[in-house]
Amino acid sequence: MIKVFRLGYVHFQTQNMERMLEYYTDVLGLTVTQQDSQTAYVSTSIDHHNIILEQSSESGVVGFGLQLVPEMSVAEAASELERMGLNGNVKTDPMPGVSELVEFKDIDGYTVQLFGEMELAAEGFKKTGVAPNKVGHLSLRVQDAKKSVEFYKQFGFTNTDWIEDFFGFMTCNRDHHVLNFATSDRKEMHHMALELRDYSHLIQSMDTLGRNGIRILWGPSRHGAGHNIATYHRDPDGNMIELFTDADIYVPELDMFEPRPWHENYPQKPRVWETEECMTRWGTAFEQSLV
């Protein structure tokens, strides 16, 4: 089985590189580590990149990169993909910061790249803008969330929670979720989430958005699945971006989450949530619907 341990980067195409770069650098406080006429590589802290922006005639998510566990090589991952009946394309020096990867399309046509190592090129966190800890998770609209959940189990992911039967959460480490999948009639990103340090950082970040004229769509409030305190807005291309903190920590050896005072159950284990009880545990009403 292929085993990954983190979401390395998310790849977007954009019709307006200038506006997107201004958002990711000036508003979010990320660092451009490398750029040419078509592509910009952006980092949250020390990785060469965690966001790829590619100039295009269309906007939206292209795919994402997952980092393999150190004991698995790209060649071994390629062999496993072949055994699984997937067409993996091994690439050497495919992008700055990554010397080798294997690329394939998942069951919904998203481009997935499995890589072993990434150069450390950025100097750390900026002192301006939001300056999040990391890209926390990626949420995708898919034809059938149940099928996507089963598909990604082949890469070492564990299903942690469900919203009814249409929204599945998955992790490959101790975060509550790294990927999640929403059954939909269209293929596109649902949202990308950036992890913040604490609630005061979340409030400071919302002030930053306000100063830049960026409207809050939803939140802040505490979700059910994951129990993260979250708020949502849109980037210049209309992609939905979540800023969150205080998410559940999964203990795979016990198939439970580290106890927190706001949990509904002790122990808190993976479960199926009703939509309304999952959206906000504070009972806050918002005009914008997320699902």
Secondary structure as the mmCIF struct_conf table of DSSP 4:
data_model
#
loop_
_struct_conf.conf_type_id
_struct_conf.id
_struct_conf.beg_label_comp_id
_struct_conf.beg_label_asym_id
_struct_conf.beg_label_seq_id
_struct_conf.end_label_comp_id
_struct_conf.end_label_asym_id
_struct_conf.end_label_seq_id
STRN STRN1 VAL A 4 THR A 14
BEND BEND1 GLN A 15 GLN A 15
HELX_RH_AL_P HELX_RH_AL_P1 MET A 17 GLU A 22
HELX_RH_PI_P HELX_RH_PI_P1 TYR A 23 VAL A 27
BEND BEND2 LEU A 28 LEU A 28
STRN STRN2 THR A 31 GLN A 35
BEND BEND3 SER A 37 GLN A 38
STRN STRN3 THR A 39 SER A 43
BEND BEND4 THR A 44 ILE A 46
STRN STRN4 ASP A 47 ASP A 47
BEND BEND5 HIS A 48 HIS A 48
BEND BEND6 ASN A 50 ASN A 50
STRN STRN5 ILE A 51 GLN A 55
BEND BEND7 SER A 57 GLU A 58
STRN STRN6 GLY A 60 LEU A 68
HELX_LH_PP_P HELX_LH_PP_P1 VAL A 69 VAL A 69
TURN_TY1_P TURN_TY1_P1 PRO A 70 GLU A 71
BEND BEND8 MET A 72 MET A 72
HELX_RH_AL_P HELX_RH_AL_P2 VAL A 74 ARG A 83
TURN_TY1_P TURN_TY1_P2 MET A 84 GLY A 85
STRN STRN7 ASN A 89 MET A 95
TURN_TY1_P TURN_TY1_P3 PRO A 96 GLY A 97
STRN STRN8 VAL A 98 LYS A 105
TURN_TY1_P TURN_TY1_P4 ILE A 107 ASP A 108
BEND BEND9 GLY A 109 GLY A 109
STRN STRN9 THR A 111 PHE A 115
BEND BEND10 GLY A 116 GLY A 116
STRN STRN10 LEU A 120 LEU A 120
BEND BEND11 ALA A 122 ALA A 122
BEND BEND12 GLY A 124 GLY A 124
BEND BEND13 LYS A 127 GLY A 129
BEND BEND14 ASN A 133 ASN A 133
STRN STRN11 LYS A 134 VAL A 142
BEND BEND15 GLN A 143 GLN A 143
HELX_RH_AL_P HELX_RH_AL_P3 ALA A 145 TYR A 152
HELX_RH_3T_P HELX_RH_3T_P1 LYS A 153 PHE A 155
TURN_TY1_P TURN_TY1_P5 GLY A 156 GLY A 156
STRN STRN12 THR A 158 ILE A 163
TURN_TY1_P TURN_TY1_P6 GLU A 164 PHE A 166
STRN STRN13 PHE A 167 THR A 171
BEND BEND16 CYS A 172 ARG A 174
STRN STRN14 ASP A 175 ASP A 175
BEND BEND17 HIS A 176 HIS A 176
BEND BEND18 VAL A 178 VAL A 178
STRN STRN15 LEU A 179 THR A 183
BEND BEND19 ASP A 185 ARG A 186
STRN STRN16 GLU A 188 GLU A 195
BEND BEND20 ARG A 197 ASP A 198
HELX_RH_AL_P HELX_RH_AL_P4 TYR A 199 ARG A 211
TURN_TY1_P TURN_TY1_P7 ASN A 212 GLY A 213
HELX_LH_PP_P HELX_LH_PP_P2 ILE A 214 ILE A 216
STRN STRN17 TRP A 218 ARG A 222
BEND BEND21 GLY A 224 GLY A 224
TURN_TY1_P TURN_TY1_P8 ALA A 225 GLY A 226
STRN STRN18 ILE A 229 ARG A 234
TURN_TY1_P TURN_TY1_P9 PRO A 236 ASP A 237
STRN STRN19 MET A 240 THR A 245
STRN STRN20 ILE A 249 ILE A 249
STRN STRN21 TYR A 250 VAL A 251
TURN_TY1_P TURN_TY1_P10 PRO A 252 ASP A 255
STRN STRN22 MET A 256 PHE A 257
TURN_TY1_P TURN_TY1_P11 PRO A 261 TRP A 262
BEND BEND22 GLU A 264 PRO A 267
STRN STRN23 GLN A 268 GLN A 268
STRN STRN24 VAL A 272 TRP A 273
HELX_RH_AL_P HELX_RH_AL_P5 THR A 275 MET A 279
BEND BEND23 ARG A 281 TRP A 282
BEND BEND24 GLU A 287 GLN A 288
#
